[in-house]
Amino acid sequence: MIRQLRAALGIVLLTGFAVGSEQAGAASRGKYQLAAAATPAAPSDAVARRMAKITLITFNNAVATGNFTVLRLRTAKRFRASFSAVKLRRRFAAFIKRRVDLSPIVSLGVNWAVRPAVNGKGRLRLRGHFKTVPKIVRFEFRYVFEGKEWMLTHIAVRVTDRLAK
């Protein structure tokens, strides 16, 4: 039973787009073209924790309402081009069917599996868990910097037994 539940609530959406990040700070002024700034470094730990919580709460609201429009709007352009709100709803049907409620994470701290970092391609990776009881909410999110903010390119959420890795 637990194994079936874990499988049903396993990673339900993985996207591995080769999304090139738009560089921050590129602009034209008059005849001069400003050089594009490097992709920003990983955000501070406090900002990364807020990002993880906001992404998970937005996901939770989408599951609770069955409306994935707001979650989709927080994703990168290439992600939006591949996944409509309806398609996201189908991908997360197991969460909707089981009425998974992740709202307890609001009052909990993020436990990182790996430190937030930006890789050589400019992608930010946030991976960790929330020690909810009796299950643990595990997540992995990836973002690219578009315009002036980090936009989601990958979402994986699992609700597992406390002892499962």
Phi and psi in degrees as a GROMACS rama.xvg file:
@    title "Ramachandran Plot"
@    xaxis  label "Phi"
@    yaxis  label "Psi"
@TYPE xy
-64.2636  -39.693  ILE-2
-63.184  -39.6596  ARG-3
-65.1891  -43.0967  GLN-4
-62.3429  -43.2674  LEU-5
-62.4636  -41.3596  ARG-6
-65.26  -41.1748  ALA-7
-66.7897  -32.4581  ALA-8
-101.245  14.8845  LEU-9
-68.0785  -168.297  GLY-10
-63.5534  116.363  ILE-11
-104.613  -12.2545  VAL-12
-149.606  120.251  LEU-13
-126.05  129.931  LEU-14
-128.675  130.946  THR-15
-122.527  58.778  GLY-16
-68.1338  144.463  PHE-17
-89.782  70.5867  ALA-18
-87.8643  123.528  VAL-19
-81.5251  133.919  GLY-20
-78.1536  142.051  SER-21
-79.9195  135.216  GLU-22
-76.7874  140.59  GLN-23
-76.796  145.208  ALA-24
86.3188  1.39506  GLY-25
-76.5525  127.979  ALA-26
-160.065  158.859  ALA-27
-111.437  139.151  SER-28
-134.855  114.063  ARG-29
59.5825  -131.892  GLY-30
-86.6383  -8.02835  LYS-31
-96.9455  135.29  TYR-32
-101.264  119.814  GLN-33
-76.0253  141.386  LEU-34
-68.7344  144.92  ALA-35
-68.2383  134.882  ALA-36
-75.4381  156.885  ALA-37
-65.5547  155.579  ALA-38
-55.914  136.304  THR-39
-58.263  153.351  PRO-40
-69.3647  169.444  ALA-41
-57.0111  143.28  ALA-42
-66.0931  165.671  PRO-43
-60.1987  163.001  SER-44
-58.0192  -42.5458  ASP-45
-63.0886  -42.0264  ALA-46
-67.9478  -42.3274  VAL-47
-60.9525  -40.6116  ALA-48
-63.0837  -42.1381  ARG-49
-63.8692  -41.8183  ARG-50
-59.5157  -45.8706  MET-51
-61.7719  -45.4488  ALA-52
-64.7144  -44.6732  LYS-53
-62.1038  -42.7941  ILE-54
-62.7336  -44.4684  THR-55
-68.9577  -38.0974  LEU-56
-68.4782  -38.8001  ILE-57
-62.6401  -41.9976  THR-58
-61.6653  -45.7517  PHE-59
-60.066  -43.2024  ASN-60
-62.8297  -38.7098  ASN-61
-63.2483  -43.6842  ALA-62
-63.9671  -44.2245  VAL-63
-64.2335  -37.819  ALA-64
-95.7139  -18.5462  THR-65
77.1863  8.85555  GLY-66
-113.745  112.376  ASN-67
-99.7074  14.0465  PHE-68
-61.7161  -48.1486  THR-69
-65.9021  -43.7406  VAL-70
-58.1482  -45.4682  LEU-71
-60.9711  -36.6312  ARG-72
-67.3862  -18.6621  LEU-73
-91.2952  9.18406  ARG-74
-103.193  163.573  THR-75
-67.8765  158.574  ALA-76
-53.331  -44.5459  LYS-77
-67.7136  -35.891  ARG-78
-62.9013  -48.3296  PHE-79
-60.0385  -35.3153  ARG-80
-66.4146  -27.7111  ALA-81
-95.6467  -24.7625  SER-82
-128.822  111.545  PHE-83
-77.0078  167.837  SER-84
-61.4245  -36.8611  ALA-85
-66.236  -42.2292  VAL-86
-65.2855  -39.5426  LYS-87
-63.3432  -41.0458  LEU-88
-59.3026  -43.1706  ARG-89
-63.7932  -40.5495  ARG-90
-63.8916  -32.1854  ARG-91
-104.235  23.1147  PHE-92
-58.0773  -35.1619  ALA-93
-63.085  -39.0503  ALA-94
-66.2843  -42.6736  PHE-95
-64.5979  -47.1064  ILE-96
-60.1471  -40.4129  LYS-97
-85.1818  -3.03971  ARG-98
54.6447  46.9859  ARG-99
-65.3086  129.224  VAL-100
-118.271  112.215  ASP-101
-99.7606  8.23572  LEU-102
-59.776  -25.0724  SER-103
-60.1594  -16.9435  PRO-104
-67.8192  -18.5817  ILE-105
-54.8343  -39.0485  VAL-106
-94.9332  3.74896  SER-107
-106.181  158.725  LEU-108
-88.7637  152.677  GLY-109
-80.1504  136.424  VAL-110
-111.549  112.107  ASN-111
-75.2677  136.09  TRP-112
-82.0392  -36.312  ALA-113
-140.021  151.292  VAL-114
-64.4392  140.465  ARG-115
-56.7463  133.111  PRO-116
-151.416  153.353  ALA-117
-103.059  127.842  VAL-118
-84.2399  -179.05  ASN-119
-63.2178  -18.4141  GLY-120
-95.6784  6.47648  LYS-121
83.5217  15.8581  GLY-122
-96.913  131.124  ARG-123
-90.7567  132.944  LEU-124
-118.437  126.249  ARG-125
-118.796  119.358  LEU-126
-137.745  127.877  ARG-127
-178.598  -155.239  GLY-128
-155.087  166.053  HIS-129
-117.736  131.769  PHE-130
-83.9574  71.0378  LYS-131
-79.8959  162.771  THR-132
-124.057  135.411  VAL-133
-87.9776  -5.80288  PRO-134
-105.634  166.355  LYS-135
-112.587  135.952  ILE-136
-95.4795  112.792  VAL-137
-104.092  146.729  ARG-138
-146.767  156.31  PHE-139
-143.091  123.781  GLU-140
-124.819  143.639  PHE-141
-127.724  146.521  ARG-142
-136.294  155.74  TYR-143
-122.811  155.336  VAL-144
-88.7341  113.04  PHE-145
-122.38  130.098  GLU-146
65.8919  -108.838  GLY-147
-124.162  15.7754  LYS-148
-150.736  163.424  GLU-149
-79.6687  127.016  TRP-150
-118.029  139.151  MET-151
-66.4546  135.067  LEU-152
-123.387  -11.4993  THR-153
-154.149  134.425  HIS-154
-138.147  128.77  ILE-155
-138.093  124.6  ALA-156
-130.865  133.503  VAL-157
-134.083  142.432  ARG-158
-114.188  114.936  VAL-159
-127.237  167.257  THR-160
-63.9766  156.61  ASP-161
-59.2763  -33.7589  ARG-162
-85.6091  -17.0343  LEU-163
-71.2956  149.809  ALA-164
